[in-house]
Amino acid sequence: MRSLAPVVCVLLAACVSSPHGEAPPATGTDTVEVVPLQFASADELARILGDLELSSPPTRVLADQRTNSLVLQGPQEGISKALESIRALDVEKH
């Protein structure tokens, strides 16, 4: 199984899809991480994680369908909680 060690990247509006069609606004304290998925659908996990209260201010979870990755943006607390959930949900179906 691949490591879920996220890659910090620059968030570009063209590389992600948002249910609202726009890129989230960045704040000075936000962290942005890209997490490639091995088994789960990025769209499906983005919907699931989007319904969770990961932090305040909220952590945004966007799906990049092209790479089947999630783009996480928000405070480190929310990023950490999202990564825990991703590890639990990105598993092979039996």
NORDA-V484245 format. One record per residue. N is the residue number from 1. D_LAST is the distance of its C-alpha to the last C-alpha in Angstrom with 1 decimal. Layout:
n->N d_last->D_LAST
n->N d_last->D_LAST
This chain:
n->1 d_last->15.0
n->2 d_last->18.0
n->3 d_last->20.3
n->4 d_last->20.5
n->5 d_last->24.2
n->6 d_last->25.6
n->7 d_last->28.4
n->8 d_last->31.5
n->9 d_last->32.9
n->10 d_last->35.5
n->11 d_last->34.1
n->12 d_last->35.4
n->13 d_last->35.4
n->14 d_last->34.7
n->15 d_last->31.4
n->16 d_last->29.5
n->17 d_last->29.1
n->18 d_last->30.1
n->19 d_last->29.8
n->20 d_last->33.6
n->21 d_last->34.4
n->22 d_last->36.0
n->23 d_last->35.3
n->24 d_last->35.5
n->25 d_last->38.8
n->26 d_last->38.8
n->27 d_last->40.6
n->28 d_last->42.3
n->29 d_last->39.8
n->30 d_last->36.6
n->31 d_last->34.0
n->32 d_last->32.0
n->33 d_last->28.8
n->34 d_last->26.4
n->35 d_last->22.7
n->36 d_last->20.7
n->37 d_last->17.0
n->38 d_last->14.5
n->39 d_last->11.3
n->40 d_last->12.8
n->41 d_last->15.7
n->42 d_last->19.0
n->43 d_last->20.5
n->44 d_last->17.9
n->45 d_last->18.1
n->46 d_last->21.8
n->47 d_last->22.1
n->48 d_last->20.3
n->49 d_last->22.2
n->50 d_last->25.4
n->51 d_last->25.4
n->52 d_last->25.4
n->53 d_last->28.8
n->54 d_last->28.2
n->55 d_last->31.9
n->56 d_last->35.4
n->57 d_last->36.4
n->58 d_last->33.0
n->59 d_last->30.5
n->60 d_last->29.8
n->61 d_last->26.3
n->62 d_last->26.5
n->63 d_last->24.1
n->64 d_last->25.1
n->65 d_last->23.4
n->66 d_last->25.0
n->67 d_last->23.4
n->68 d_last->20.3
n->69 d_last->21.8
n->70 d_last->23.0
n->71 d_last->26.7
n->72 d_last->27.6
n->73 d_last->31.3
n->74 d_last->33.0
n->75 d_last->34.2
n->76 d_last->32.5
n->77 d_last->31.6
n->78 d_last->29.4
n->79 d_last->28.0
n->80 d_last->26.9
n->81 d_last->25.3
n->82 d_last->23.5
n->83 d_last->22.2
n->84 d_last->20.9
n->85 d_last->19.0
n->86 d_last->17.6
n->87 d_last->16.4
n->88 d_last->14.5
n->89 d_last->13.1
n->90 d_last->12.5
n->91 d_last->9.1
n->92 d_last->6.4
n->93 d_last->3.8
n->94 d_last->0.0
